[in-house]
């Protein structure tokens, strides 16, 4: 063949090859968009992602992969185990963040860290960037009551008319207080107010359940640089409105002590104390043995500016018998009772005064309950504390919270 003819045939073959249609396969697309790297020993199921451009600015901070964020517009329940049949231990608000500890085998519930305890939250109600690396938790999950289980008649607690029991602790299991219902404040702290005690945690000498009663005990002993110890328990649950009942017997010799049953507002709403509110259901100043007090504190009304609102009543049996201390809290007023005797009312000024705001009534805010004994301090006076009178205890038979439909 002549050299010119051979050259022409070679050019024709190249043109035919260039114009031949070759289908584009997924493998070819992946190879085009994915950098070539040595194959891993075990292929993963993670799909390849196509990046269109490198970021031109510093990326914004992102949450850690194990951070869960509550979604939606309503509070969600936190349960003792991964099912709707498990007990509700508390609630979380939209936007709250928690550390994920793991997931159940079905992947529809997440275990989270909540004030030092492990609780469970429904996965569809939260956001989590990636749960593939979360461990599956199959042990240490308490058995759930059957959906049809009902309490024995003897365990039914009668509710006031128009109310239903929402939360309670009958203190029927000896040992430390339930970690699913209570947590501890530990002090000294910035709210210590000149007090002498050290508030301890998980220490039966200061807080324990025995013979069907919660015992909060103040003791004269050296501990963490202080000469007295006590306990301050906080409910894990928070509430807005309802009826709150506490049956309690106060220390037999309370000189220099301040036992209290009270509620403190969630500081995320209006800010730190007193902006988010405080409701004192019962305060007992030891050198006034037959008198109890009820108070409220707000930004406009508080003891630091000597505008706090409250009232006292006589109760000669406070130290010898159990008395029923009651708070009835509605959107219009706060009312405090002892043994069915109403002795203090604080009304919502925002309903009648156009200039009133949260500073006058922050009580549309969630509050938790606090049970404690203070030793010394600005109100009772350190000079009244007599070491020979310790230990002293406050005994609590039950705490009950009712939803009355507000």
Buried (B, 14 or more C-beta within 10 A) or exposed (E): EEEEEEEEEEEEEEEEEEEEEEEEEEEEEEEEEEEEEEEEEEEEEEEEEEEEEEEEEEEEEEEEEBBBBBEEEEBBBBBBBBBEBBBBBBBBBEEBEBEBBBBBEEEEBBBBBBEEBBBBBBBEBBEBEEBEEBEEBEEEBEEBEEEEEEEEEEEEEEBBEEBEBBBBBBBEEEEBBBBBBBBBBEBBEEEBEEBBBBBBBEBBBBBBBEEEBBBBBBBBBEBEEBBBBBBBBBBBBBBBBBBBBBBBBBBEBBBBBBBBBBBBBBEEBBEEBBBBBBBBBBBBBBEBBEBBBBBBBBBBBBBEEEEBBBEBBEBEEBBEEBBBBBBBBBEEBBBBBBEEEEBBEBEBBBEEEEEBBBBBBBBBBBBBBBBBBBBBBEBBBEEBBEEEBBBBBBBBBBBBBBBBEE
